[in-house]
Amino acid sequence: MAFAVPIGHPFEDQDGISLEALRSTPSILPPENFFVRQLINKFCNDLGFLPQPIFEITTMESLVNIVAKGAGVTILPKPYLENLNNDNIRVIPILNSNLAREVGVVYRKDKYLSAATRMFIDQLKATADNLNLQN
Protein backbone atom coordinates (compact mmCIF):
# COMPACT_ATOMS: atom_id res chain seq x y z
CA MET A 1 0.00 0.00 0.00
CA ALA A 2 1.14 3.57 -0.70
CA PHE A 3 -0.09 7.13 -0.77
CA ALA A 4 -1.10 8.74 -4.05
CA VAL A 5 -0.82 12.53 -3.94
CA PRO A 6 -1.51 15.05 -6.68
CA ILE A 7 1.34 16.91 -8.33
CA GLY A 8 1.72 20.22 -6.52
CA HIS A 9 0.56 18.83 -3.17
CA PRO A 10 2.71 19.75 -0.14
CA PHE A 11 3.62 16.05 0.26
CA GLU A 12 4.80 15.70 -3.35
CA ASP A 13 8.51 15.98 -2.59
CA GLN A 14 8.53 13.70 0.46
CA ASP A 15 10.19 10.28 0.30
CA GLY A 16 7.62 8.82 2.68
CA ILE A 17 4.48 9.84 4.54
CA SER A 18 3.28 8.63 7.92
CA LEU A 19 -0.20 7.14 8.09
CA GLU A 20 -0.78 9.84 10.72
CA ALA A 21 -1.14 12.29 7.80
CA LEU A 22 -4.68 10.99 7.26
CA ARG A 23 -5.64 12.65 10.54
CA SER A 24 -5.36 16.15 9.09
CA THR A 25 -5.08 15.82 5.31
CA PRO A 26 -8.17 15.71 3.05
CA SER A 27 -8.46 12.18 1.74
CA ILE A 28 -10.51 10.21 -0.75
CA LEU A 29 -10.94 6.58 0.28
CA PRO A 30 -12.99 3.52 -0.59
CA PRO A 31 -16.20 3.00 1.45
CA GLU A 32 -15.95 1.31 4.85
CA ASN A 33 -17.26 -2.01 3.55
CA PHE A 34 -14.20 -2.41 1.26
CA PHE A 35 -11.30 -4.52 2.54
CA VAL A 36 -8.70 -1.84 1.73
CA ARG A 37 -10.63 0.71 3.80
CA GLN A 38 -11.01 -1.73 6.69
CA LEU A 39 -7.26 -2.29 6.61
CA ILE A 40 -6.61 1.48 6.61
CA ASN A 41 -9.10 2.01 9.44
CA LYS A 42 -7.50 -0.74 11.53
CA PHE A 43 -4.02 0.76 11.30
CA CYS A 44 -5.30 4.32 11.85
CA ASN A 45 -7.31 3.12 14.85
CA ASP A 46 -4.08 1.69 16.27
CA LEU A 47 -2.71 5.26 16.02
CA GLY A 48 -5.73 6.64 17.90
CA PHE A 49 -7.95 7.99 15.13
CA LEU A 50 -10.18 7.01 12.24
CA PRO A 51 -9.80 8.72 8.86
CA GLN A 52 -12.58 11.11 7.87
CA PRO A 53 -12.43 11.17 4.05
CA ILE A 54 -14.02 14.03 2.16
CA PHE A 55 -15.22 11.51 -0.48
CA GLU A 56 -15.78 7.77 -0.51
CA ILE A 57 -15.51 6.27 -4.00
CA THR A 58 -15.94 2.63 -5.00
CA THR A 59 -13.54 2.34 -7.95
CA MET A 60 -9.77 2.72 -7.78
CA GLU A 61 -9.73 4.47 -11.16
CA SER A 62 -12.16 7.13 -9.91
CA LEU A 63 -10.18 7.54 -6.68
CA VAL A 64 -7.01 8.19 -8.64
CA ASN A 65 -8.76 10.60 -11.02
CA ILE A 66 -10.14 12.67 -8.12
CA VAL A 67 -6.71 12.72 -6.46
CA ALA A 68 -5.07 13.74 -9.77
CA LYS A 69 -7.46 16.74 -9.90
CA GLY A 70 -6.07 17.88 -6.54
CA ALA A 71 -9.00 17.06 -4.22
CA GLY A 72 -6.89 15.17 -1.69
CA VAL A 73 -4.78 12.07 -1.17
CA THR A 74 -5.57 8.36 -1.13
CA ILE A 75 -4.02 5.04 -0.17
CA LEU A 76 -4.16 2.16 -2.62
CA PRO A 77 -2.05 -0.89 -3.50
CA LYS A 78 1.41 0.30 -4.49
CA PRO A 79 1.77 -1.99 -7.55
CA TYR A 80 -1.54 -0.70 -8.92
CA LEU A 81 -0.51 2.93 -8.47
CA GLU A 82 2.94 2.40 -10.00
CA ASN A 83 1.56 0.58 -13.03
CA LEU A 84 -0.76 3.49 -13.83
CA ASN A 85 2.16 5.70 -14.90
CA ASN A 86 -0.09 8.69 -14.19
CA ASP A 87 1.87 11.93 -14.58
CA ASN A 88 -0.66 13.79 -12.40
CA ILE A 89 0.03 11.85 -9.21
CA ARG A 90 3.05 10.85 -7.19
CA VAL A 91 3.24 7.50 -5.42
CA ILE A 92 4.80 7.80 -1.97
CA PRO A 93 5.53 4.93 0.45
CA ILE A 94 3.90 4.85 3.87
CA LEU A 95 6.46 5.30 6.66
CA ASN A 96 6.69 2.94 9.63
CA SER A 97 3.70 0.89 8.65
CA ASN A 98 2.96 -2.75 8.02
CA LEU A 99 -0.08 -1.75 6.01
CA ALA A 100 -0.20 -4.59 3.51
CA ARG A 101 -2.54 -7.12 2.04
CA GLU A 102 -2.06 -10.86 1.96
CA VAL A 103 -2.79 -12.79 -1.18
CA GLY A 104 -3.22 -16.53 -1.15
CA VAL A 105 -4.09 -19.41 -3.40
CA VAL A 106 -6.43 -22.09 -2.11
CA TYR A 107 -6.63 -25.43 -3.83
CA ARG A 108 -7.27 -29.02 -2.91
CA LYS A 109 -4.15 -31.14 -2.62
CA ASP A 110 -6.09 -34.28 -3.47
CA LYS A 111 -7.29 -32.92 -6.84
CA TYR A 112 -5.43 -32.76 -10.13
CA LEU A 113 -3.91 -29.39 -11.05
CA SER A 114 -3.40 -28.78 -14.75
CA ALA A 115 -0.04 -27.61 -16.04
CA ALA A 116 -1.54 -24.19 -16.75
CA THR A 117 -2.79 -23.90 -13.17
CA ARG A 118 0.61 -24.92 -11.75
CA MET A 119 2.34 -22.39 -14.04
CA PHE A 120 -0.10 -19.68 -12.91
CA ILE A 121 0.61 -20.43 -9.23
CA ASP A 122 4.38 -20.43 -9.86
CA GLN A 123 4.14 -17.10 -11.72
CA LEU A 124 2.00 -15.62 -8.95
CA LYS A 125 4.58 -16.69 -6.34
CA ALA A 126 7.45 -15.25 -8.41
CA THR A 127 5.61 -11.95 -8.87
CA ALA A 128 4.85 -11.73 -5.15
CA ASP A 129 8.49 -12.50 -4.27
CA ASN A 130 9.66 -9.82 -6.73
CA LEU A 131 7.30 -7.23 -5.23
CA ASN A 132 8.51 -8.08 -1.71
CA LEU A 133 12.13 -7.57 -2.80
CA GLN A 134 11.30 -4.15 -4.29
CA ASN A 135 9.62 -2.90 -1.08
Backbone hydrogen bonds, N-H to C=O, Kabsch-Sander energy under -0.5 kcal/mol:
donor,donor_aa,acceptor,acceptor_aa,energy
2,A,76,L,-2.3
3,F,92,I,-2.8
4,A,74,T,-2.5
5,V,90,R,-2.4
7,I,88,N,-1.9
9,H,6,P,-2.0
12,E,9,H,-2.0
14,Q,11,F,-2.3
17,I,93,P,-2.2
19,L,95,L,-0.6
21,A,18,S,-2.1
22,L,19,L,-1.9
23,R,20,E,-2.0
24,S,21,A,-1.0
25,T,21,A,-1.6
28,I,73,V,-2.7
29,L,55,F,-2.0
34,F,31,P,-1.9
38,Q,34,F,-2.2
39,L,35,F,-2.4
40,I,36,V,-2.4
41,N,37,R,-3.2
42,K,38,Q,-2.2
43,F,39,L,-2.0
44,C,40,I,-2.5
45,N,41,N,-3.0
46,D,42,K,-1.7
47,L,43,F,-0.7
47,L,44,C,-0.9
48,G,45,N,-1.5
49,F,44,C,-1.9
52,Q,22,L,-0.5
54,I,27,S,-2.6
55,F,27,S,-1.1
57,I,29,L,-1.7
63,L,59,T,-2.2
64,V,60,M,-2.6
65,N,61,E,-2.2
66,I,62,S,-2.4
67,V,63,L,-2.3
68,A,64,V,-2.9
69,K,65,N,-1.2
70,G,67,V,-2.1
71,A,66,I,-1.7
73,V,26,P,-2.0
74,T,4,A,-1.7
76,L,2,A,-2.0
81,L,77,P,-2.2
82,E,78,K,-2.7
83,N,79,P,-2.1
84,L,80,Y,-0.8
84,L,81,L,-0.7
85,N,81,L,-0.6
85,N,82,E,-0.7
87,D,85,N,-0.6
89,I,86,N,-1.3
90,R,5,V,-2.8
92,I,3,F,-2.5
92,I,90,R,-0.5
94,I,1,M,-0.6
95,L,17,I,-2.3
95,L,93,P,-0.5
97,S,94,I,-0.6
100,A,98,N,-0.9
107,Y,105,V,-0.5
109,K,107,Y,-0.5
111,K,108,R,-1.3
118,R,114,S,-2.4
119,M,115,A,-2.6
120,F,116,A,-2.3
121,I,117,T,-2.4
122,D,118,R,-2.5
123,Q,119,M,-2.6
124,L,120,F,-2.6
125,K,121,I,-2.4
126,A,122,D,-2.4
127,T,123,Q,-2.6
128,A,124,L,-2.4
129,D,125,K,-2.7
130,N,126,A,-2.3
131,L,127,T,-2.4
132,N,128,A,-2.3
133,L,129,D,-1.8
134,Q,130,N,-1.6
135,N,131,L,-1.2
